[in-house]
Amino acid sequence: MVLRDGVLRRDTMEEGVMAEMVKGRTGLDLVLGGLQVLVGLVILGHTATATTLSLLFVGWLLFATGVFVLALSLFQIGKDGFWSGFLGGGLMTVLGIVFLRHTTAAAVTVTLVAGALFTAIGIARLAAAVSYPEQRLPLLLGGVVSLALGLIVLFNFVEATYTLLGILLGVQVITEGIAIMVFGREARRTGRFGGPADDPATHATA
């Protein structure tokens, strides 16, 4: 269809977004997504090991980043930003060492923070449900779930310490794998859905 000014209409593209997403899926996406789902299931089956490995990874990442920032700050001696880079790099280095040397204590700390965060988010959503009647149901549901998760973690943080991060990691990996299997990697790029690279031809005869 053609508009009076000669520009093609984009209604069909907007209505066919889901079709384009599925069309962007390939056989390789199915294989990669399936493997990722399998890895996620393995992680869920070994949550304690996954939690420990996650903390070790975070520890090494913090340590390496901190050392890198400290090294960069040496080139800023006497200039603006030296102290912020030096102190920030030092803090990350120390945190990395703590995670690597005291993994259990780090797991307890992260678990308590996660439990407190879930609880705070749940309370905030329940409070927002009172102020926004039009969104009351989803806010109530989300608030109850978040609050329940937070209380479960806080009142069982000893058990949650060795499983929480592993469960979160496993769920995340499975979710990403399903997304790749359903929509494909290419379909997740902005350009496939009406970006500048995929705009329809703007020249047409009236």
C-alpha positions as a Markdown table, in Angstrom:
| # | Residue | x | y | z |
|---|---|---|---|---|
| 1 | Met | 0.0 | 0.0 | 0.0 |
| 2 | Val | 1.2 | 3.5 | -0.8 |
| 3 | Leu | 0.6 | 6.7 | 1.0 |
| 4 | Arg | -0.1 | 10.0 | -0.8 |
| 5 | Asp | 3.4 | 11.3 | -0.1 |
| 6 | Gly | 4.8 | 8.1 | -1.7 |
| 7 | Val | 6.1 | 6.5 | 1.5 |
| 8 | Leu | 5.4 | 2.8 | 2.0 |
| 9 | Arg | 3.3 | 1.9 | 5.0 |
| 10 | Arg | 5.0 | -0.1 | 7.8 |
| 11 | Asp | 1.8 | -1.5 | 9.4 |
| 12 | Thr | 2.5 | -5.0 | 8.1 |
| 13 | Met | 6.0 | -5.0 | 9.6 |
| 14 | Glu | 4.8 | -3.9 | 13.0 |
| 15 | Glu | 2.0 | -6.6 | 12.9 |
| 16 | Gly | 4.4 | -9.3 | 11.8 |
| 17 | Val | 7.1 | -8.8 | 14.5 |
| 18 | Met | 6.5 | -12.2 | 16.1 |
| 19 | Ala | 6.6 | -13.9 | 12.7 |
| 20 | Glu | 9.9 | -12.3 | 11.9 |
| 21 | Met | 11.3 | -13.4 | 15.2 |
| 22 | Val | 10.4 | -17.0 | 14.6 |
| 23 | Lys | 11.7 | -16.7 | 11.0 |
| 24 | Gly | 15.1 | -15.6 | 12.3 |
| 25 | Arg | 15.5 | -18.9 | 14.1 |
| 26 | Thr | 18.0 | -21.4 | 12.5 |
| 27 | Gly | 18.9 | -25.0 | 13.1 |
| 28 | Leu | 22.1 | -23.8 | 14.9 |
| 29 | Asp | 20.0 | -21.7 | 17.2 |
| 30 | Leu | 17.9 | -24.7 | 18.2 |
| 31 | Val | 21.1 | -26.7 | 18.9 |
| 32 | Leu | 22.8 | -23.9 | 20.9 |
| 33 | Gly | 19.6 | -23.1 | 22.8 |
| 34 | Gly | 19.1 | -26.8 | 23.6 |
| 35 | Leu | 22.6 | -27.1 | 24.8 |
| 36 | Gln | 22.2 | -24.0 | 27.0 |
| 37 | Val | 19.0 | -25.4 | 28.5 |
| 38 | Leu | 20.9 | -28.7 | 29.2 |
| 39 | Val | 23.7 | -26.8 | 30.9 |
| 40 | Gly | 21.1 | -24.9 | 33.0 |
| 41 | Leu | 19.5 | -28.2 | 34.1 |
| 42 | Val | 23.0 | -29.5 | 35.1 |
| 43 | Ile | 23.5 | -26.3 | 37.1 |
| 44 | Leu | 20.2 | -26.8 | 38.9 |
| 45 | Gly | 21.2 | -30.3 | 39.7 |
| 46 | His | 24.5 | -29.1 | 41.3 |
| 47 | Thr | 23.6 | -25.8 | 42.8 |
| 48 | Ala | 26.2 | -25.9 | 45.6 |
| 49 | Thr | 29.0 | -26.4 | 43.1 |
| 50 | Ala | 27.6 | -23.7 | 40.8 |
| 51 | Thr | 27.3 | -21.3 | 43.8 |
| 52 | Thr | 31.0 | -21.8 | 44.7 |
| 53 | Leu | 32.2 | -21.5 | 41.1 |
| 54 | Ser | 30.1 | -18.4 | 40.7 |
| 55 | Leu | 31.6 | -16.7 | 43.7 |
| 56 | Leu | 35.1 | -17.8 | 42.6 |
| 57 | Phe | 34.5 | -16.3 | 39.2 |
| 58 | Val | 33.2 | -13.0 | 40.7 |
| 59 | Gly | 36.2 | -13.0 | 43.0 |
| 60 | Trp | 38.7 | -13.4 | 40.2 |
| 61 | Leu | 36.8 | -10.8 | 38.1 |
| 62 | Leu | 36.9 | -8.3 | 41.0 |
| 63 | Phe | 40.5 | -8.9 | 41.6 |
| 64 | Ala | 41.6 | -8.6 | 38.0 |
| 65 | Thr | 39.5 | -5.5 | 37.4 |
| 66 | Gly | 40.8 | -3.9 | 40.6 |
| 67 | Val | 44.4 | -4.5 | 39.7 |
| 68 | Phe | 43.8 | -3.2 | 36.2 |
| 69 | Val | 42.1 | 0.0 | 37.6 |
| 70 | Leu | 45.0 | 0.5 | 40.0 |
| 71 | Ala | 47.5 | 0.2 | 37.2 |
| 72 | Leu | 45.7 | 2.7 | 35.2 |
| 73 | Ser | 45.5 | 5.1 | 38.1 |
| 74 | Leu | 49.3 | 5.2 | 38.3 |
| 75 | Phe | 49.3 | 7.1 | 35.0 |
| 76 | Gln | 46.9 | 9.7 | 36.6 |
| 77 | Ile | 49.1 | 10.6 | 39.5 |
| 78 | Gly | 48.8 | 14.4 | 40.1 |
| 79 | Lys | 45.8 | 14.6 | 37.8 |
| 80 | Asp | 42.1 | 14.7 | 38.3 |
| 81 | Gly | 40.5 | 11.3 | 38.9 |
| 82 | Phe | 43.6 | 9.7 | 40.5 |
| 83 | Trp | 42.2 | 9.2 | 43.9 |
| 84 | Ser | 38.8 | 8.0 | 42.7 |
| 85 | Gly | 40.5 | 5.4 | 40.4 |
| 86 | Phe | 43.0 | 4.5 | 43.1 |
| 87 | Leu | 40.5 | 4.0 | 45.8 |
| 88 | Gly | 38.0 | 2.2 | 43.5 |
| 89 | Gly | 40.6 | -0.1 | 42.2 |
| 90 | Gly | 41.9 | -0.8 | 45.7 |
| 91 | Leu | 38.4 | -1.6 | 47.0 |
| 92 | Met | 37.7 | -4.0 | 44.1 |
| 93 | Thr | 41.0 | -5.7 | 44.7 |
| 94 | Val | 40.3 | -6.2 | 48.4 |
| 95 | Leu | 36.8 | -7.5 | 47.6 |
| 96 | Gly | 38.2 | -9.9 | 45.1 |
| 97 | Ile | 40.7 | -11.2 | 47.7 |
| 98 | Val | 37.9 | -11.6 | 50.2 |
| 99 | Phe | 35.8 | -13.6 | 47.8 |
| 100 | Leu | 38.7 | -15.8 | 46.9 |
| 101 | Arg | 40.0 | -16.4 | 50.5 |
| 102 | His | 36.6 | -16.5 | 52.3 |
| 103 | Thr | 34.2 | -17.9 | 49.8 |
| 104 | Thr | 31.7 | -19.2 | 52.4 |
| 105 | Ala | 31.5 | -15.8 | 54.1 |
| 106 | Ala | 31.1 | -14.1 | 50.8 |
| 107 | Ala | 28.2 | -16.5 | 50.0 |
| 108 | Val | 26.5 | -15.7 | 53.3 |
| 109 | Thr | 26.9 | -12.0 | 52.6 |
| 110 | Val | 25.5 | -12.2 | 49.1 |
| 111 | Thr | 22.6 | -14.4 | 50.2 |
| 112 | Leu | 21.6 | -12.0 | 53.0 |
| 113 | Val | 21.8 | -9.0 | 50.6 |
| 114 | Ala | 19.7 | -10.9 | 48.0 |
| 115 | Gly | 17.1 | -11.8 | 50.7 |
| 116 | Ala | 16.9 | -8.3 | 51.9 |
| 117 | Leu | 16.6 | -7.0 | 48.3 |
| 118 | Phe | 13.8 | -9.5 | 47.5 |
| 119 | Thr | 12.0 | -8.4 | 50.7 |
| 120 | Ala | 12.4 | -4.7 | 50.0 |
| 121 | Ile | 11.1 | -5.1 | 46.4 |
| 122 | Gly | 8.1 | -7.1 | 47.6 |
| 123 | Ile | 7.2 | -4.5 | 50.2 |
| 124 | Ala | 7.6 | -1.7 | 47.6 |
| 125 | Arg | 5.3 | -3.5 | 45.1 |
| 126 | Leu | 2.7 | -4.2 | 47.7 |
| 127 | Ala | 2.7 | -0.5 | 48.7 |
| 128 | Ala | 2.5 | 0.5 | 45.1 |
| 129 | Ala | -0.5 | -1.7 | 44.6 |
| 130 | Val | -2.4 | 0.5 | 47.0 |
| 131 | Ser | -1.5 | 3.7 | 45.1 |
| 132 | Tyr | -2.1 | 2.3 | 41.5 |
| 133 | Pro | -5.5 | 0.5 | 41.4 |
| 134 | Glu | -5.2 | 0.0 | 37.6 |
| 135 | Gln | -2.1 | -2.2 | 38.1 |
| 136 | Arg | -3.1 | -3.6 | 41.4 |
| 137 | Leu | -3.3 | -7.3 | 40.4 |
| 138 | Pro | 0.2 | -7.6 | 38.8 |
| 139 | Leu | 1.8 | -5.5 | 41.6 |
| 140 | Leu | 0.1 | -7.7 | 44.2 |
| 141 | Leu | 1.2 | -10.9 | 42.6 |
| 142 | Gly | 4.8 | -9.7 | 42.1 |
| 143 | Gly | 4.9 | -8.2 | 45.6 |
| 144 | Val | 3.7 | -11.4 | 47.2 |
| 145 | Val | 6.2 | -13.6 | 45.2 |
| 146 | Ser | 9.2 | -11.3 | 45.9 |
| 147 | Leu | 8.3 | -10.9 | 49.6 |
| 148 | Ala | 7.9 | -14.7 | 50.0 |
| 149 | Leu | 11.2 | -15.3 | 48.3 |
| 150 | Gly | 12.9 | -12.8 | 50.5 |
| 151 | Leu | 11.5 | -14.2 | 53.7 |
| 152 | Ile | 12.4 | -17.8 | 52.6 |
| 153 | Val | 16.0 | -16.7 | 52.0 |
| 154 | Leu | 16.3 | -14.7 | 55.2 |
| 155 | Phe | 14.8 | -17.4 | 57.4 |
| 156 | Asn | 16.7 | -20.2 | 55.7 |
| 157 | Phe | 19.9 | -18.4 | 54.8 |
| 158 | Val | 22.1 | -21.2 | 55.9 |
| 159 | Glu | 20.6 | -23.6 | 53.4 |
| 160 | Ala | 20.1 | -20.8 | 50.8 |
| 161 | Thr | 23.8 | -19.8 | 51.1 |
| 162 | Tyr | 24.9 | -22.9 | 49.2 |
| 163 | Thr | 22.0 | -23.0 | 46.7 |
| 164 | Leu | 20.6 | -19.5 | 45.9 |
| 165 | Leu | 23.2 | -18.3 | 43.5 |
| 166 | Gly | 23.3 | -21.7 | 41.8 |
| 167 | Ile | 19.5 | -21.7 | 41.3 |
| 168 | Leu | 19.5 | -18.1 | 40.0 |
| 169 | Leu | 22.3 | -19.0 | 37.6 |
| 170 | Gly | 20.6 | -22.1 | 36.4 |
| 171 | Val | 17.3 | -20.4 | 35.8 |
| 172 | Gln | 19.0 | -17.6 | 33.9 |
| 173 | Val | 20.9 | -20.0 | 31.7 |
| 174 | Ile | 17.7 | -22.0 | 30.9 |
| 175 | Thr | 15.8 | -18.8 | 30.2 |
| 176 | Glu | 18.4 | -17.6 | 27.7 |
| 177 | Gly | 18.5 | -21.0 | 26.1 |
| 178 | Ile | 14.7 | -21.1 | 25.6 |
| 179 | Ala | 14.8 | -17.5 | 24.2 |
| 180 | Ile | 17.4 | -18.6 | 21.6 |
| 181 | Met | 15.5 | -21.7 | 20.7 |
| 182 | Val | 12.2 | -19.7 | 20.2 |
| 183 | Phe | 13.4 | -16.5 | 18.7 |
| 184 | Gly | 16.9 | -17.1 | 17.5 |
| 185 | Arg | 20.0 | -15.0 | 17.9 |
| 186 | Glu | 19.5 | -12.8 | 14.9 |
| 187 | Ala | 15.9 | -12.0 | 15.8 |
| 188 | Arg | 17.2 | -10.3 | 19.0 |
| 189 | Arg | 19.0 | -7.7 | 17.1 |
| 190 | Thr | 17.2 | -4.3 | 16.8 |
| 191 | Gly | 17.8 | -4.0 | 13.1 |
| 192 | Arg | 15.5 | -6.8 | 12.3 |
| 193 | Phe | 12.4 | -5.0 | 13.5 |
| 194 | Gly | 12.3 | -1.8 | 11.6 |
| 195 | Gly | 15.7 | -0.4 | 12.4 |
| 196 | Pro | 17.5 | 1.9 | 9.9 |
| 197 | Ala | 19.1 | -1.1 | 8.2 |
| 198 | Asp | 15.8 | -2.8 | 7.5 |
| 199 | Asp | 13.5 | 0.1 | 6.7 |
| 200 | Pro | 11.4 | -0.5 | 3.7 |
| 201 | Ala | 12.1 | 1.4 | 0.5 |
| 202 | Thr | 10.9 | 4.9 | 0.8 |
| 203 | His | 10.7 | 5.5 | -2.9 |
| 204 | Ala | 7.4 | 4.5 | -4.6 |
| 205 | Thr | 5.2 | 5.7 | -7.3 |
| 206 | Ala | 2.1 | 7.6 | -6.4 |
